[in-house]
Amino acid sequence: MRNIGGIVALACVASGLATSSAGAQIVGRVLGAGVPIAGSSVTLWVPSDTAPRQLAETKSDADGHFALPADALRQVRSVSYIIAKGGEPKAHAGMGDNPAIALLAVLPVDRPT
């Protein structure tokens, strides 16, 4: 996998655009206070005239890493965003899912193609 760009937002979710034989992916890591958050629901959204439209969804792994397919994003010429909700911070392992976690990363219009 070759990283072709990077974006960091809110100091909690880091992502970049990468390509592989499986196609373009947005890769990143869900972090809270610098600590990985496992099992977070990570969703890629784009705005629309009526309501936000979901393009992809996945879960972060034990180290907070995630990968979302980005092929549909290539056709969107507007700001898009990733929301990470819930999960278990590694600093509090064994305490289970924390539904109060909600993080946002905004992807700019001028992202790599």
C-alpha positions in Angstrom: 0.0 0.0 0.0 1.4 3.4 -0.9 0.3 6.5 1.0 -0.5 9.4 -1.4 -1.6 12.0 1.0 -2.3 12.8 4.6 -4.9 14.6 6.7 -5.0 15.2 10.4 -8.0 16.7 12.1 -9.1 17.3 15.7 -5.9 15.5 17.0 -8.1 12.4 17.5 -8.6 10.9 14.1 -5.8 10.8 11.6 -6.4 9.6 8.0 -4.8 9.5 4.6 -5.6 8.4 1.1 -3.7 5.2 0.0 -3.9 2.9 -3.0 -3.5 -0.8 -3.1 -4.5 -3.7 -5.4 -7.9 -3.5 -3.8 -8.4 0.2 -4.8 -8.2 3.5 -3.1 -8.6 3.5 0.7 -8.8 6.1 3.4 -6.6 4.8 6.2 -6.2 6.2 9.7 -6.3 5.6 13.4 -8.9 6.5 16.0 -7.1 8.1 19.0 -8.3 9.8 22.2 -5.7 11.7 24.2 -3.1 9.9 22.1 -4.4 6.5 23.1 -6.0 4.0 20.5 -9.7 3.4 20.6 -10.7 -0.1 19.6 -14.0 -1.1 18.1 -15.1 2.5 17.2 -17.6 2.7 14.4 -15.9 4.7 11.7 -18.2 6.2 9.0 -17.4 8.2 5.8 -20.1 10.8 5.0 -20.6 13.5 2.3 -23.2 16.3 2.5 -26.1 16.4 0.1 -29.1 18.7 -0.5 -31.4 16.8 1.8 -29.3 14.8 4.4 -25.8 13.6 4.7 -25.0 10.5 2.6 -23.0 7.6 4.0 -20.4 6.2 1.7 -18.6 3.6 3.8 -18.4 2.2 7.3 -16.0 0.0 9.3 -14.7 -0.6 12.8 -11.3 0.3 14.2 -9.1 -2.6 15.2 -7.4 -3.2 18.6 -4.8 -0.5 17.9 -7.4 2.0 16.6 -6.5 1.5 12.9 -9.2 1.6 10.2 -9.4 1.5 6.4 -12.4 2.7 4.4 -12.9 2.2 0.6 -12.5 5.6 -1.1 -13.5 4.8 -4.7 -16.9 6.5 -4.3 -15.2 9.6 -2.7 -13.3 10.2 -6.0 -16.6 11.3 -7.6 -17.5 13.7 -4.8 -16.3 17.3 -5.3 -17.2 18.6 -1.9 -15.9 18.4 1.7 -16.5 15.0 3.2 -16.0 13.9 6.8 -15.3 10.8 8.9 -17.1 10.3 12.2 -15.8 7.8 14.8 -18.4 6.8 17.5 -18.0 4.6 20.5 -15.3 2.1 21.2 -13.0 1.1 24.0 -10.0 3.3 24.8 -6.9 1.2 25.3 -6.2 3.2 28.4 -9.4 1.8 29.9 -9.2 -1.8 28.6 -11.8 -4.1 30.0 -14.3 -1.4 30.7 -16.2 -2.0 27.5 -17.7 0.3 24.8 -18.0 4.0 25.7 -20.9 5.4 23.7 -20.0 8.9 24.7 -17.0 8.9 22.3 -17.7 11.0 19.2 -14.8 12.3 17.0 -14.8 14.1 13.7 -12.2 14.5 10.9 -13.0 16.7 7.9 -11.5 15.8 4.5 -10.8 18.8 2.2 -12.0 19.2 -1.3 -8.5 19.3 -2.7 -7.5 15.8 -1.6 -5.2 13.6 -3.7 -6.8 11.7 -6.6 
